[in-house]
Amino acid sequence: MSTSKIKVGPLWGKSKDELKKQLVDLKTDLSQLRVQKITGGASSKLTRIGDLRRSIARVLTVINANQRAQLRVFYQKKKYRPLDLRPKRTRAMRRQLTRHESTLVTPREKKRKMHFPMRKFAVKVSVQFGAFHEARRRFEAYNARTRSSRTSPTLTQYYLSGAMAGIANTALSAPIEHVRIRLQTQPHQVGQRLYAGPIDCIRQLASQHGVFRGLFRGTSITLLREAQAYGVWFLTFEYLMQQDAARNQVARREIPSWKVALYGGVAGEALWLASYPLDVVKSKMQTDGFGTAMKYPTMRACFAHTWRVDGLRGFWKGIGPTLLRAMPVSAGTFAVTRAMSRFFFFETCFYNQLSFQLA
């Protein structure tokens, strides 16, 4: 029968068999003392019952702690762990999404981001309309010098003005579209992301593959798409506005805003119908790998591969959601542009009149 109290420190260095043997000895001593308590044993020995119970508790604590430590190592890389091995937190913290779960994207959400991306409309639309009206004014000046009957641009000149607007917009849209596509198509699992954000994506593309071959990849096909798209966009809108003014015999500025929005929406549909195959090729080239992982070294190779694999249908995949997006976006663009033009024209006329009266 042991007489000294057991301390926890020395127990951590013992094996499982040694601890179990010691536990059996302690339980035997405890049972003997309880028998002596009933039969009227010496009181000096009976005071050791409390010490033995505390010693048994310490041995059991060390055995359970070692067992939990071994189980934690065993379940460390498992997908699921027993409840008693999970960290004890509040219910809200236990139900909280992990960092990996919070970054997961459903296939539907991924398609929505691809077909309805967040675009920097303010700068791009400003460049488009600014370049278009500058080209239109130059065509009007050219017509005034060469013609005596009509100075307004022809439909061909409207198309060329829109194409020039698209060409001017390419310097912005090519890198923006490339970075957007890279961010949307990268793996979203924690630890597998290629880019931390837009700035990191720009830095990696420019440093690893160069500014022109990396960041401005697909600029040629983007140039063709922008020229064709915005040429048809402005041509369709101007044609519909001219036909409405001639049919109703009203001035262009008297056409109601809802018609402007309607014609702008129709122009948006025409934009994508005229340029969607070019956009598909552009997207494939900008999502292609670099170096040995590159599938499409040239624009012609991408066209040929798409035709060989999917045929004509490959150039029109995803056209449905794109057309659904095009109508409201384009309608709102022309409607807001018309409203802002009227507002600033009114402000300019008001201040000119005020300056004249004060003078």
DOPA-834146 format. One record per residue (C-alpha): residue number from 1; residue in one letter; chain; x, y, z. Coordinates in steps of 0.001 Angstrom, whole numbers, plus 500000, padded with zeros to 6 digits. Layout:
DOPA-834146
{NUM; A; A; {X; Y; Z}}
...
//
This chain:
DOPA-834146
{1; M; A; {500000; 500000; 500000}}
{2; S; A; {501513; 503351; 498867}}
{3; T; A; {501740; 506129; 501430}}
{4; S; A; {502851; 509226; 499462}}
{5; K; A; {500632; 511538; 497475}}
{6; I; A; {500909; 511350; 493675}}
{7; K; A; {501834; 514503; 491757}}
{8; V; A; {500806; 515129; 488151}}
{9; G; A; {504232; 516138; 486822}}
{10; P; A; {505900; 512697; 486879}}
{11; L; A; {502800; 511057; 485391}}
{12; W; A; {503216; 512749; 481943}}
{13; G; A; {506400; 510799; 481238}}
{14; K; A; {504884; 507378; 481874}}
{15; S; A; {503462; 505057; 479248}}
{16; K; A; {499842; 504015; 479031}}
{17; D; A; {500535; 500555; 480525}}
{18; E; A; {502394; 502038; 483480}}
{19; L; A; {499586; 504449; 484169}}
{20; K; A; {496980; 501675; 484027}}
{21; K; A; {499046; 499512; 486419}}
{22; Q; A; {499377; 502405; 488834}}
{23; L; A; {495641; 503096; 488549}}
{24; V; A; {494851; 499452; 489427}}
{25; D; A; {497119; 499639; 492497}}
{26; L; A; {495483; 502839; 493694}}
{27; K; A; {491980; 501414; 493262}}
{28; T; A; {493017; 498262; 495207}}
{29; D; A; {494338; 500398; 498077}}
{30; L; A; {491159; 502453; 498081}}
{31; S; A; {488944; 499383; 498238}}
{32; Q; A; {490982; 497981; 501188}}
{33; L; A; {490653; 501270; 503090}}
{34; R; A; {486911; 501290; 502563}}
{35; V; A; {486683; 497767; 503970}}
{36; Q; A; {488693; 498870; 507032}}
{37; K; A; {486382; 501853; 507436}}
{38; I; A; {483398; 499534; 507693}}
{39; T; A; {485123; 497058; 510063}}
{40; G; A; {486403; 499846; 512310}}
{41; G; A; {490016; 500276; 511255}}
{42; A; A; {492508; 502838; 512547}}
{43; S; A; {491550; 506451; 511944}}
{44; S; A; {495076; 507366; 510766}}
{45; K; A; {494689; 505090; 507762}}
{46; L; A; {491161; 506187; 506994}}
{47; T; A; {492313; 509767; 506439}}
{48; R; A; {494163; 508537; 503336}}
{49; I; A; {490922; 507809; 501467}}
{50; G; A; {490729; 511406; 500238}}
{51; D; A; {494347; 511381; 499103}}
{52; L; A; {493829; 508115; 497185}}
{53; R; A; {490727; 509451; 495433}}
{54; R; A; {492598; 512587; 494352}}
{55; S; A; {495508; 510460; 493134}}
{56; I; A; {493150; 508248; 491103}}
{57; A; A; {491601; 511388; 489578}}
{58; R; A; {495040; 512704; 488594}}
{59; V; A; {496016; 509412; 486935}}
{60; L; A; {492702; 509271; 485031}}
{61; T; A; {493151; 512892; 483944}}
{62; V; A; {496599; 512156; 482493}}
{63; I; A; {495324; 508996; 480740}}
{64; N; A; {492386; 510880; 479180}}
{65; A; A; {494584; 513824; 478167}}
{66; N; A; {497070; 511524; 476434}}
{67; Q; A; {494252; 509709; 474686}}
{68; R; A; {492707; 513005; 473424}}
{69; A; A; {496126; 514177; 472228}}
{70; Q; A; {496565; 510982; 470203}}
{71; L; A; {493055; 511316; 468775}}
{72; R; A; {493740; 514923; 467748}}
{73; V; A; {496806; 513758; 465833}}
{74; F; A; {494779; 510973; 464207}}
{75; Y; A; {491921; 513310; 463139}}
{76; Q; A; {494173; 516219; 462207}}
{77; K; A; {493832; 515728; 458449}}
{78; K; A; {490377; 514158; 458514}}
{79; K; A; {487379; 515971; 457125}}
{80; Y; A; {485232; 515339; 460201}}
{81; R; A; {486205; 515176; 463896}}
{82; P; A; {484317; 513963; 466986}}
{83; L; A; {482353; 516663; 468758}}
{84; D; A; {484385; 516456; 471954}}
{85; L; A; {487592; 517111; 469989}}
{86; R; A; {486282; 520267; 468355}}
{87; P; A; {487054; 523628; 469964}}
{88; K; A; {484480; 524725; 472528}}
{89; R; A; {482992; 528005; 471342}}
{90; T; A; {479637; 529730; 471333}}
{91; R; A; {476871; 528382; 469111}}
{92; A; A; {477122; 531388; 466798}}
{93; M; A; {480862; 530902; 466408}}
{94; R; A; {480430; 527186; 465751}}
{95; R; A; {477841; 527890; 463040}}
{96; Q; A; {479940; 530589; 461421}}
{97; L; A; {481224; 529867; 457902}}
{98; T; A; {484878; 529091; 457537}}
{99; R; A; {487125; 531199; 455330}}
{100; H; A; {486999; 528499; 452677}}
{101; E; A; {483210; 528215; 452799}}
{102; S; A; {482725; 531985; 452600}}
{103; T; A; {484694; 532135; 449331}}
{104; L; A; {482829; 529314; 447568}}
{105; V; A; {480770; 530341; 444548}}
{106; T; A; {477911; 528334; 443098}}
{107; P; A; {477919; 527585; 439350}}
{108; R; A; {474910; 529875; 438947}}
{109; E; A; {476664; 532763; 440700}}
{110; K; A; {479795; 532174; 438643}}
{111; K; A; {477784; 532352; 435417}}
{112; R; A; {476049; 535509; 436640}}
{113; K; A; {479389; 537185; 437306}}
{114; M; A; {480649; 536151; 433879}}
{115; H; A; {477603; 537431; 431999}}
{116; F; A; {476718; 540374; 434255}}
{117; P; A; {480115; 541701; 435330}}
{118; M; A; {480704; 544889; 437270}}
{119; R; A; {482134; 547348; 434788}}
{120; K; A; {483684; 550762; 435190}}
{121; F; A; {481008; 552492; 433115}}
{122; A; A; {481846; 556054; 434138}}
{123; V; A; {485277; 556242; 432500}}
{124; K; A; {484568; 553912; 429579}}
{125; V; A; {481281; 555545; 428547}}
{126; S; A; {482868; 558985; 428816}}
{127; V; A; {485627; 557915; 426433}}
{128; Q; A; {483148; 556289; 424042}}
{129; F; A; {480774; 559230; 423755}}
{130; G; A; {483588; 561770; 423764}}
{131; A; A; {485408; 560039; 420904}}
{132; F; A; {482144; 559469; 418995}}
{133; H; A; {481066; 563120; 419115}}
{134; E; A; {484559; 564308; 418231}}
{135; A; A; {484603; 562049; 415161}}
{136; R; A; {481052; 563141; 414273}}
{137; R; A; {482002; 566817; 414456}}
{138; R; A; {484983; 566184; 412169}}
{139; F; A; {482747; 564430; 409644}}
{140; E; A; {480311; 567349; 409821}}
{141; A; A; {483160; 569775; 409142}}
{142; Y; A; {484315; 567619; 406241}}
{143; N; A; {480775; 567534; 404798}}
{144; A; A; {480490; 571302; 405140}}
{145; R; A; {483630; 571743; 403060}}
{146; T; A; {482763; 569195; 400373}}
{147; R; A; {478955; 569396; 400241}}
{148; S; A; {476532; 572273; 400014}}
{149; S; A; {473208; 570487; 400609}}
{150; R; A; {473841; 568300; 403686}}
{151; T; A; {476346; 568596; 406480}}
{152; S; A; {474975; 565933; 408859}}
{153; P; A; {476920; 562650; 408786}}
{154; T; A; {475755; 559748; 406684}}
{155; L; A; {475021; 556320; 408160}}
{156; T; A; {478437; 555128; 407018}}
{157; Q; A; {480051; 558065; 408784}}
{158; Y; A; {478056; 557298; 411925}}
{159; Y; A; {479397; 553745; 411809}}
{160; L; A; {482955; 555014; 411361}}
{161; S; A; {482481; 557472; 414234}}
{162; G; A; {481337; 554637; 416480}}
{163; A; A; {484252; 552483; 415327}}
{164; M; A; {486657; 555293; 416215}}
{165; A; A; {485027; 555494; 419649}}
{166; G; A; {485610; 551769; 420086}}
{167; I; A; {489234; 552072; 418991}}
{168; A; A; {489795; 554906; 421478}}
{169; N; A; {488149; 552805; 424192}}
{170; T; A; {490400; 549785; 423522}}
{171; A; A; {493286; 551219; 425545}}
{172; L; A; {491029; 551038; 428624}}
{173; S; A; {488881; 548012; 427898}}
{174; A; A; {491682; 545575; 426926}}
{175; P; A; {493522; 545498; 430301}}
{176; I; A; {490302; 545942; 432323}}
{177; E; A; {488600; 543010; 430583}}
{178; H; A; {491733; 540866; 430914}}
{179; V; A; {492065; 541469; 434662}}
{180; R; A; {488321; 540934; 435211}}
{181; I; A; {488316; 537597; 433395}}
{182; R; A; {491439; 536392; 435243}}
{183; L; A; {489889; 537205; 438611}}
{184; Q; A; {486545; 535567; 437804}}
{185; T; A; {487974; 532334; 436413}}
{186; Q; A; {490695; 531698; 439023}}
{187; P; A; {490146; 528998; 441702}}
{188; H; A; {488262; 530456; 444671}}
{189; Q; A; {489368; 527899; 447295}}
{190; V; A; {491573; 529224; 450085}}
{191; G; A; {495219; 528626; 449264}}
{192; Q; A; {494543; 528054; 445554}}
{193; R; A; {493858; 531622; 444460}}
{194; L; A; {496274; 532990; 441908}}
{195; Y; A; {495590; 536683; 442554}}
{196; A; A; {494718; 538469; 445786}}
{197; G; A; {492883; 541243; 443936}}
{198; P; A; {492916; 543513; 440849}}
{199; I; A; {496143; 545282; 441820}}
{200; D; A; {497913; 541990; 442516}}
{201; C; A; {496653; 540593; 439192}}
{202; I; A; {497983; 543615; 437284}}
{203; R; A; {501324; 543377; 439081}}
{204; Q; A; {501747; 539664; 438374}}
{205; L; A; {500723; 539879; 434720}}
{206; A; A; {503040; 542818; 434073}}
{207; S; A; {506039; 541467; 436011}}
{208; Q; A; {505900; 537820; 434928}}
{209; H; A; {504812; 538147; 431298}}
{210; G; A; {505442; 541779; 430390}}
{211; V; A; {503044; 544663; 429932}}
{212; F; A; {502118; 543984; 426306}}
{213; R; A; {502231; 540170; 426248}}
{214; G; A; {500773; 539833; 429745}}
{215; L; A; {498515; 542706; 430790}}
{216; F; A; {497486; 543731; 427250}}
{217; R; A; {496973; 540192; 425945}}
{218; G; A; {494136; 540027; 423416}}
{219; T; A; {494373; 543698; 422471}}
{220; S; A; {494102; 542958; 418733}}
{221; I; A; {490868; 541007; 419020}}
{222; T; A; {489597; 543571; 421543}}
{223; L; A; {490284; 546319; 419009}}
{224; L; A; {488259; 544492; 416352}}
{225; R; A; {485437; 543783; 418789}}
{226; E; A; {485262; 547363; 420068}}
{227; A; A; {485315; 548869; 416570}}
{228; Q; A; {482603; 546534; 415262}}
{229; A; A; {480500; 546703; 418429}}
{230; Y; A; {480395; 550466; 418894}}
{231; G; A; {480177; 551123; 415184}}
{232; V; A; {476968; 549085; 415047}}
{233; W; A; {475838; 550506; 418404}}
{234; F; A; {475915; 554145; 417395}}
{235; L; A; {474782; 553382; 413826}}
{236; T; A; {471648; 551565; 415034}}
{237; F; A; {470769; 554277; 417543}}
{238; E; A; {471261; 557137; 415078}}
{239; Y; A; {469299; 555316; 412373}}
{240; L; A; {466334; 554717; 414689}}
{241; M; A; {466408; 558322; 415903}}
{242; Q; A; {466506; 559684; 412335}}
{243; Q; A; {463649; 557431; 411234}}
{244; D; A; {461523; 558463; 414204}}
{245; A; A; {462166; 562173; 413609}}
{246; A; A; {461362; 561843; 409887}}
{247; R; A; {458271; 559696; 410458}}
{248; N; A; {456740; 562016; 413063}}
{249; Q; A; {458181; 565210; 411524}}
{250; V; A; {459648; 566450; 414788}}
{251; A; A; {463042; 567744; 415768}}
{252; R; A; {465483; 565265; 417227}}
{253; R; A; {465478; 566962; 420629}}
{254; E; A; {461668; 566582; 420820}}
{255; I; A; {461765; 562775; 420756}}
{256; P; A; {460564; 561615; 424214}}
{257; S; A; {462997; 560030; 426628}}
{258; W; A; {461242; 556658; 426686}}
{259; K; A; {461823; 556347; 422959}}
{260; V; A; {465481; 557269; 423424}}
{261; A; A; {465770; 554512; 426007}}
{262; L; A; {463954; 552041; 423716}}
{263; Y; A; {466193; 552820; 420755}}
{264; G; A; {469232; 552597; 423009}}
{265; G; A; {468119; 549139; 424173}}
{266; V; A; {467657; 547955; 420595}}
{267; A; A; {471101; 549338; 419756}}
{268; G; A; {472520; 547308; 422659}}
{269; E; A; {471016; 544128; 421222}}
{270; A; A; {472493; 544944; 417810}}
{271; L; A; {475884; 545623; 419421}}
{272; W; A; {476191; 542097; 420824}}
{273; L; A; {474660; 540352; 417832}}
{274; A; A; {477278; 542003; 415622}}
{275; S; A; {480288; 541408; 417880}}
{276; Y; A; {479592; 538371; 420083}}
{277; P; A; {481793; 535896; 418128}}
{278; L; A; {484696; 538311; 418503}}
{279; D; A; {483970; 538583; 422226}}
{280; V; A; {484027; 534777; 422614}}
{281; V; A; {487443; 534588; 420963}}
{282; K; A; {488695; 537471; 423094}}
{283; S; A; {487550; 535756; 426302}}
{284; K; A; {489209; 532482; 425314}}
{285; M; A; {492495; 534194; 424535}}
{286; Q; A; {492472; 536153; 427804}}
{287; T; A; {491745; 533051; 429896}}
{288; D; A; {494427; 531025; 428118}}
{289; G; A; {497587; 529994; 429952}}
{290; F; A; {501109; 531267; 429432}}
{291; G; A; {504191; 529524; 428108}}
{292; T; A; {503761; 525787; 427551}}
{293; A; A; {500150; 525955; 428803}}
{294; M; A; {499098; 528301; 425989}}
{295; K; A; {496462; 526847; 423646}}
{296; Y; A; {495888; 529854; 421391}}
{297; P; A; {499138; 531560; 420353}}
{298; T; A; {497309; 533735; 417829}}
{299; M; A; {493836; 535041; 417152}}
{300; R; A; {493612; 532893; 414038}}
{301; A; A; {494482; 529763; 416047}}
{302; C; A; {491687; 530523; 418506}}
{303; F; A; {489160; 530972; 415688}}
{304; A; A; {490276; 527703; 414072}}
{305; H; A; {490190; 525732; 417336}}
{306; T; A; {486707; 526998; 418232}}
{307; W; A; {485374; 526141; 414781}}
{308; R; A; {487006; 522702; 414777}}
{309; V; A; {485769; 521726; 418259}}
{310; D; A; {482315; 523335; 418543}}
{311; G; A; {481509; 524534; 415056}}
{312; L; A; {479383; 527629; 414532}}
{313; R; A; {477609; 527068; 417851}}
{314; G; A; {480883; 527632; 419701}}
{315; F; A; {480905; 531302; 418712}}
{316; W; A; {477441; 531920; 420204}}
{317; K; A; {477597; 530153; 423582}}
{318; G; A; {476081; 532343; 426308}}
{319; I; A; {474416; 534787; 423918}}
{320; G; A; {471076; 534520; 425765}}
{321; P; A; {472140; 536022; 429121}}
{322; T; A; {474232; 538601; 427298}}
{323; L; A; {471233; 539851; 425309}}
{324; L; A; {469133; 539977; 428478}}
{325; R; A; {471768; 542209; 430033}}
{326; A; A; {472317; 544367; 426949}}
{327; M; A; {468809; 545840; 426665}}
{328; P; A; {468510; 547552; 430083}}
{329; V; A; {472176; 548555; 430274}}
{330; S; A; {472241; 550176; 426855}}
{331; A; A; {468835; 551791; 427349}}
{332; G; A; {469953; 553317; 430627}}
{333; T; A; {473215; 554528; 429091}}
{334; F; A; {471562; 556499; 426304}}
{335; A; A; {468747; 557763; 428541}}
{336; V; A; {471137; 559071; 431205}}
{337; T; A; {473449; 560558; 428563}}
{338; R; A; {470481; 562358; 426998}}
{339; A; A; {469350; 563675; 430392}}
{340; M; A; {472841; 564884; 431338}}
{341; S; A; {473291; 566568; 427954}}
{342; R; A; {470028; 568465; 428390}}
{343; F; A; {470933; 569447; 431947}}
{344; F; A; {474355; 570838; 431071}}
{345; F; A; {472953; 572547; 427966}}
{346; F; A; {470343; 574271; 430154}}
{347; E; A; {472990; 575285; 432697}}
{348; T; A; {475233; 576685; 429946}}
{349; C; A; {472390; 578690; 428386}}
{350; F; A; {471298; 580018; 431794}}
{351; Y; A; {474740; 581241; 432764}}
{352; N; A; {475355; 582736; 429320}}
{353; Q; A; {472067; 584671; 429575}}
{354; L; A; {472877; 585773; 433133}}
{355; S; A; {476332; 586979; 432075}}
{356; F; A; {474772; 588948; 429177}}
{357; Q; A; {472240; 590649; 431481}}
{358; L; A; {474900; 591565; 434036}}
{359; A; A; {477101; 593016; 431339}}
//
